[in-house]
Amino acid sequence: EVYGEGVLLIGDSGVGKSEIAIELIKRGHRLIADDAVEIRRVSSKSLVGTSPENIRHFIELRGIGIINASRIFGVGAVKPTEKIDLVINIGVDHSLLLNRLCGRRVCKDCGESYHVSRLNGETKCARCGGELYQRKDDNPETVQSRLDVYNAQTAPLIDYYEKKGILFNVCGDGTPEEAHEQVTKKLDAMMK
């Protein structure tokens, strides 16, 4: 929920949706769900998003792990359900996304996340000295499979949101910080 409006962030795995959501929460907005948003049509004009009970208030952050947003930011930072007024589609070139996800390395000890392009051959975590490894789901076959599933399940929704006039596209080809900046600029401009 941003400025009292229900905002749904969509995009391929690894585009930075959770990171953008946490930045919005830091600015005083509210989380409904991370990853598994349950969407139902309540009328011919209204969609409502909610979070499954077992993951309600939780959000996964790269390099940190799973956090409870209500415990960290307070109960006012979360909400069980919200009408969807706006959908922001964060698009990323698939070859870039494959490189981003397949190049990810994680510290076995503290969970810090790195990309091989910035490691300069290092195999140890700069934070704690732990060994870096590639997650099993960050191999090219698994990443491509995740992208294929997303495209098969989400493409019809993108068309639906676009026809309703509530879809806005943002380019996520840069860093997650750049995507967050684009999203917040778009939201700030729309809510004025």
C-alpha positions as CSV (number, residue, x, y, z in Angstrom):
1,E,0.0,0.0,0.0
2,V,1.6,3.3,-1.2
3,Y,-0.1,6.6,-0.3
4,G,-3.2,4.6,0.5
5,E,-3.3,3.0,-2.9
6,G,-2.9,-0.8,-3.5
7,V,0.3,-1.3,-5.5
8,L,1.3,-4.7,-6.9
9,L,4.9,-5.1,-8.0
10,I,5.5,-7.7,-10.6
11,G,8.5,-8.9,-12.5
12,D,10.7,-11.9,-13.2
13,S,12.6,-13.6,-10.4
14,G,15.6,-11.6,-9.4
15,V,14.5,-8.1,-10.6
16,G,14.5,-6.7,-7.1
17,K,10.8,-6.6,-6.1
18,S,11.5,-7.4,-2.5
19,E,14.3,-4.8,-2.2
20,I,11.9,-2.2,-3.7
21,A,9.2,-3.2,-1.3
22,I,11.4,-2.9,1.7
23,E,12.5,0.6,0.6
24,L,8.9,1.6,0.3
25,I,8.2,0.2,3.8
26,K,11.1,2.3,5.1
27,R,9.4,5.3,3.7
28,G,6.2,4.6,5.7
29,H,4.2,2.5,3.2
30,R,2.8,-1.0,4.0
31,L,3.5,-4.6,2.9
32,I,0.7,-6.9,2.0
33,A,2.6,-9.9,0.6
34,D,6.0,-10.9,-0.7
35,D,6.3,-13.6,-3.5
36,A,3.0,-15.4,-3.1
37,V,0.3,-12.8,-3.6
38,E,-3.1,-14.3,-3.7
39,I,-5.3,-12.2,-6.1
40,R,-9.0,-12.5,-6.4
41,R,-11.6,-10.6,-8.3
42,V,-14.2,-9.2,-6.0
43,S,-16.3,-7.5,-8.7
44,S,-16.0,-6.7,-12.4
45,K,-13.8,-3.7,-11.6
46,S,-12.0,-4.7,-8.4
47,L,-9.1,-7.0,-7.6
48,V,-7.9,-7.7,-4.0
49,G,-4.5,-9.0,-3.0
50,T,-3.7,-10.8,0.2
51,S,-0.9,-12.9,1.7
52,P,-1.2,-16.6,2.6
53,E,-1.4,-16.9,6.4
54,N,1.8,-19.0,6.7
55,I,4.0,-16.3,5.1
56,R,2.1,-13.2,6.2
57,H,4.4,-10.3,7.1
58,F,7.5,-12.1,6.0
59,I,9.8,-10.8,3.2
60,E,13.0,-12.3,1.8
61,L,15.9,-10.0,1.3
62,R,19.1,-10.8,-0.7
63,G,22.1,-11.1,1.6
64,I,19.9,-11.1,4.8
65,G,17.4,-13.8,4.5
66,I,13.7,-13.9,5.6
67,I,12.6,-11.1,7.9
68,N,9.3,-10.4,9.7
69,A,8.4,-6.9,8.5
70,S,5.9,-6.3,11.4
71,R,8.5,-7.1,14.0
72,I,11.2,-4.9,12.4
73,F,9.1,-2.0,11.2
74,G,6.0,-2.3,13.5
75,V,2.5,-3.6,13.0
76,G,1.6,-0.5,11.1
77,A,4.0,-1.5,8.3
78,V,1.9,-4.5,7.3
79,K,-1.6,-5.1,6.2
80,P,-3.5,-8.4,5.6
81,T,-5.3,-7.4,2.4
82,E,-5.6,-4.5,-0.1
83,K,-7.5,-3.6,-3.3
84,I,-5.1,-3.5,-6.3
85,D,-5.2,0.0,-7.8
86,L,-1.9,0.0,-9.7
87,V,0.4,-2.6,-11.1
88,I,4.1,-1.9,-11.7
89,N,5.8,-4.3,-14.0
90,I,9.6,-4.3,-13.6
91,G,11.0,-5.6,-16.8
92,V,14.6,-6.8,-17.3
93,D,16.3,-8.1,-20.4
94,H,16.4,-11.9,-19.9
95,S,20.1,-12.3,-20.9
96,L,21.0,-9.7,-18.3
97,L,18.8,-11.4,-15.7
98,L,20.4,-14.8,-16.4
99,N,23.8,-13.3,-15.9
100,R,22.7,-11.5,-12.7
101,L,21.2,-14.7,-11.1
102,C,23.8,-17.2,-12.4
103,G,26.6,-15.0,-11.2
104,R,25.3,-14.6,-7.7
105,R,27.4,-16.1,-4.9
106,V,26.3,-16.3,-1.2
107,C,28.3,-16.6,2.0
108,K,27.7,-19.9,3.8
109,D,28.2,-18.3,7.2
110,C,26.4,-14.9,7.1
111,G,24.3,-15.0,3.9
112,E,25.9,-11.9,2.3
113,S,25.3,-11.9,-1.4
114,Y,27.8,-11.0,-4.1
115,H,28.1,-11.1,-7.9
116,V,31.1,-12.8,-9.5
117,S,31.7,-9.7,-11.7
118,R,32.7,-7.8,-8.5
119,L,34.6,-10.5,-6.7
120,N,37.9,-10.1,-8.6
121,G,38.6,-13.8,-8.0
122,E,37.9,-13.7,-4.3
123,T,36.2,-16.8,-2.8
124,K,35.7,-15.5,0.7
125,C,33.2,-13.2,2.2
126,A,34.4,-9.6,2.8
127,R,32.1,-9.3,5.8
128,C,33.0,-12.5,7.8
129,G,35.5,-14.5,5.8
130,G,33.1,-17.3,5.1
131,E,33.2,-19.4,2.0
132,L,31.2,-18.2,-1.0
133,Y,29.0,-20.7,-3.0
134,Q,26.5,-20.7,-5.8
135,R,23.0,-21.6,-4.7
136,K,21.5,-24.7,-6.4
137,D,18.7,-22.6,-7.9
138,D,21.1,-20.1,-9.5
139,N,22.3,-22.4,-12.3
140,P,21.3,-21.6,-15.9
141,E,18.8,-24.4,-16.3
142,T,16.9,-23.6,-13.1
143,V,17.0,-19.9,-13.7
144,Q,15.7,-20.3,-17.2
145,S,12.9,-22.6,-15.9
146,R,11.9,-20.0,-13.4
147,L,11.8,-17.3,-16.1
148,D,9.7,-19.6,-18.4
149,V,7.2,-20.3,-15.6
150,Y,6.9,-16.6,-14.8
151,N,6.3,-15.8,-18.5
152,A,3.7,-18.5,-18.9
153,Q,1.8,-17.6,-15.8
154,T,2.2,-13.8,-15.9
155,A,1.9,-12.8,-19.5
156,P,-1.9,-13.1,-19.5
157,L,-2.1,-11.0,-16.3
158,I,0.1,-8.2,-17.8
159,D,-2.4,-8.0,-20.7
160,Y,-5.3,-8.0,-18.3
161,Y,-3.8,-5.2,-16.1
162,E,-2.9,-3.2,-19.2
163,K,-6.5,-3.4,-20.5
164,K,-7.8,-2.2,-17.1
165,G,-5.5,0.8,-17.5
166,I,-3.6,0.1,-14.2
167,L,-0.3,-1.2,-15.6
168,F,2.9,0.9,-15.6
169,N,6.2,-0.5,-16.9
170,V,9.6,0.2,-15.3
171,C,13.0,-0.8,-16.7
172,G,14.9,-2.9,-14.2
173,D,18.0,-3.4,-16.4
174,G,20.1,-1.3,-14.0
175,T,20.8,-2.0,-10.3
176,P,18.0,-2.7,-7.9
177,E,18.6,0.8,-6.5
178,E,18.0,2.3,-9.9
179,A,14.8,0.3,-10.3
180,H,13.7,1.5,-6.9
181,E,14.4,5.1,-7.9
182,Q,12.3,4.7,-11.0
183,V,9.4,3.1,-9.1
184,T,9.4,5.8,-6.4
185,K,9.6,8.6,-9.0
186,K,6.7,7.1,-10.9
187,L,4.6,6.6,-7.7
188,D,5.4,10.1,-6.4
189,A,4.4,11.7,-9.7
190,M,1.2,9.7,-9.9
191,M,0.1,10.4,-6.3
192,K,0.5,14.2,-6.6
